[in-house]
Each structure stands twice: as structure tokens, then as C-alpha cells.
């Protein structure tokens, strides 16, 4: 484990590890503690009462963040003909069919979202071992296998993000940048946590949302009071 710098220790000293902060107070504190020389992301971590090894306890989905992510989303689309033209017009960074598959097989995977029309899944299916581990495999449940590629591309570019619970029952998400106004980060926080609440799986027993914390990319975690979290 990397040794903490004096600066990191000083920042952590500003956070009361025993206190549960209201969301607005936590956001303000996270921004105050973001001292890196770049515009850090504001990140949320949610500990859920699920075991994702069981299919009926998987939590995944999409949520549109009202204030966007502050990040330029790179989108690739598998489509032909009119659908390919619509995807390009909507702002897709790369559109193709077999040529795009070969490009990805060669290791060109610098994308945040991969979308496909249903008729292209025969081609996309060959990329399972390439896209799957990166969480990029198009999925009809997430709206990334769709005839409406125009709408899917526009949603991705406007700040729609994917969430998926990890092995330990934790979901991580980015709510924007520390340069965002507090009110915009709050809107994104509420939208994200509400989406997680609505995605509660049938197999979840007992308390669903157990812990929530906020941090910047390089800053310490700030625990959030669940009483102030939508759906918790």
C-alpha cells in the first residue's frame, strides 16, 4: 500500500470518519478536499445488500444524469445503411460493421459505449471475449442493442451512464467534475441513487442500501447519511 503524503493526511484530518454527512455538506466537503492539479471527478460508492454471484441479486442498468458527466463519451456503433447514417448524424465517433469488428479485434477499444442494431449482433457476438471484460458488450436490457441508434447515441453523449454491481456488492459511479456547481452535483447524485433504488433485485433480502460515500478522484471518502439519500 502506498505511503500517505503529509498533504493526504492533512486532507483526511478534515473528515470526521465517525460522522454521517448530509448530501449537500458532503458534496461541499469533497470539493474542498479536491486539491489535484486537474479537474477531479466526484465519485459515489454504494454498498448494497446483494450478492451478485446470484442471478436474482444482480444490479445493473442505465441512468441519465441531468447535469451530464463532464466527460466526452466516445461511442462506437455497429449498423448498416440508414441506421449507420443516423448514428453518424447523431454524433457517433465510429460507425461500421465487419470493418469495425476487425478494428476492435486488433485492439482499438478506446470507447465508453458500444451500441448495435439487433441485426448486427451476429457480428458483435464474435467480440464477446474482447468487449465483455471491459463492460462494453451491447445488451438489449441496457438499451445498447436497439433499432433506435440515433436515440441511444444522443443519450450517451448527453450523460447517460451505465452502472453494475461489483463482486463485493458495491456500485461505483461518477457524478461529474469538482468544477460543477454544487446544485448540479446534487441533481446527479439524486438521479443516480434513485436509479439504484429502483433497480433493487427480487433476491435482495434485508437492508438494500447499506452505505454511501462520496469522494473526489484523489481525495478521501466522506460518509453520507442514508436519511438524505433518495430510495435508501
SVG drawing of the C-alpha trace seen along z (x, -y; Angstrom):
<svg xmlns="http://www.w3.org/2000/svg" viewBox="-38 -26 43 43">
<polyline fill="none" stroke="black" stroke-width="0.4" points="0.0,0.0 1.4,-3.4 2.6,-5.6 0.4,-8.6 1.8,-12.0 1.6,-14.8 -0.9,-16.5 -3.2,-13.4 -3.0,-13.0 -3.9,-16.7 -6.9,-16.3 -8.2,-13.2 -7.9,-15.1 -10.7,-17.4 -13.1,-14.5 -14.8,-13.1 -14.7,-9.4 -17.4,-8.8 -19.8,-11.4 -22.5,-10.8 -22.8,-13.9 -25.9,-15.3 -25.5,-15.1 -25.1,-18.8 -22.5,-19.1 -20.7,-16.0 -20.5,-17.5 -19.1,-20.8 -16.5,-18.9 -15.5,-16.7 -14.9,-19.7 -12.9,-21.4 -10.7,-18.3 -10.1,-18.1 -6.6,-19.6 -5.2,-17.9 -4.0,-19.9 -6.7,-18.5 -10.5,-18.7 -11.2,-15.7 -14.3,-13.5 -16.8,-13.4 -17.4,-9.7 -20.1,-7.8 -19.7,-4.4 -22.8,-2.5 -22.6,0.7 -25.7,2.8 -27.2,5.8 -26.8,8.1 -24.6,11.0 -24.1,10.6 -22.9,14.2 -26.6,15.0 -28.5,14.0 -31.5,12.8 -29.3,10.3 -27.6,8.6 -28.0,4.8 -27.3,3.1 -28.8,0.6 -28.6,-2.9 -29.3,-6.3 -29.3,-9.7 -27.5,-12.3 -29.4,-15.6 -26.2,-17.7 -24.2,-15.4 -20.9,-13.8 -18.4,-16.4 -16.7,-13.8 -16.7,-13.4 -18.2,-10.0 -16.7,-8.1 -19.3,-6.0 -19.0,-3.2 -22.0,-1.9 -22.5,1.3 -25.0,0.6 -25.6,0.6 -27.3,-1.6 -29.8,-4.2 -29.1,-3.2 -25.4,-3.8 -26.1,-7.3 -28.4,-8.1 -25.7,-7.1 -23.2,-9.3 -25.5,-12.2 -26.3,-11.8 -22.6,-12.2 -21.2,-8.6 -17.4,-8.6 -17.1,-5.4 -19.7,-3.5 -19.2,-0.3 -19.9,3.4 -17.3,6.1 -14.7,3.4 -15.4,2.1 -15.3,5.6 -11.9,6.2 -10.7,2.8 -11.7,3.8 -10.2,7.3 -6.9,5.5 -7.1,3.8 -8.7,0.5 -11.1,0.3 -10.9,-3.3 -14.7,-3.7 -17.0,-4.4 -20.1,-2.9 -20.7,-0.3 -24.2,-0.3 -25.6,2.1 -28.7,2.6 -30.3,6.1 -29.4,7.4 -25.7,6.7 -25.5,9.0 -24.2,11.9 -21.1,9.7 -20.9,8.2 -21.2,11.7 -17.7,12.6 -16.3,9.8 -17.6,11.3 -14.2,12.0 -13.0,8.6 -15.9,6.4 -17.2,8.4 -14.3,7.9 -14.5,4.2 -18.2,4.0 -18.8,2.8 -20.8,5.7 -24.1,4.3 -27.1,5.6 -30.8,5.1 -31.6,4.8 -29.4,1.7 -30.7,0.2 -27.4,0.7 -28.9,3.2 -31.6,1.2 -33.0,0.1 -33.1,-3.5 -29.3,-4.0 -29.9,-7.8 -31.6,-8.0 -29.0,-5.7 -26.1,-7.8 -27.7,-11.1 -28.4,-9.7 -24.8,-8.5 -23.5,-11.9 -25.9,-13.7 -24.7,-12.0 -26.4,-8.6 -24.2,-6.3 -24.2,-2.5 -24.0,-1.0 -23.2,2.5 -22.7,4.0 -19.2,5.5 -18.4,8.8 -18.3,7.2 -21.8,5.8 -20.5,2.3 -21.6,-0.1 -19.3,-2.9 -20.3,-5.8 -19.1,-9.2 -21.4,-12.2 -19.5,-14.8 -16.5,-17.0 -15.4,-19.1 -15.8,-22.2 -19.6,-21.5 -21.8,-23.8 -22.9,-22.0 -26.6,-22.0 -25.7,-20.1 -23.8,-17.5 -26.7,-17.1 -29.1,-16.6 -26.8,-13.9 -26.4,-12.3 -30.2,-12.1 -30.7,-10.7 -28.0,-8.1 -29.1,-6.9 -32.8,-6.9 -31.9,-4.7 -30.1,-2.2 -33.1,-2.1 -35.4,-1.4 -33.1,1.4 -33.4,3.4 -33.4,7.0 -36.0,9.6 -33.4,11.6 -32.2,8.8 -33.0,9.5 -32.9,7.1 -31.4,3.7 -30.7,2.9 -28.7,-0.4 -26.2,0.1 -23.6,-2.6 -23.0,-5.5 -19.8,-7.6 -18.6,-10.4 -15.0,-11.3 -13.1,-13.1 -10.7,-11.1 -7.7,-11.7 -9.5,-12.7 -10.6,-10.8 -14.1,-9.3 -16.9,-11.2 -19.7,-9.0 -23.3,-10.1 -26.3,-9.9 -28.7,-7.4 -31.6,-9.5 -30.6,-12.1 -30.3,-9.5 -33.3,-9.0 -34.6,-5.5 -32.3,-4.3"/>
</svg>
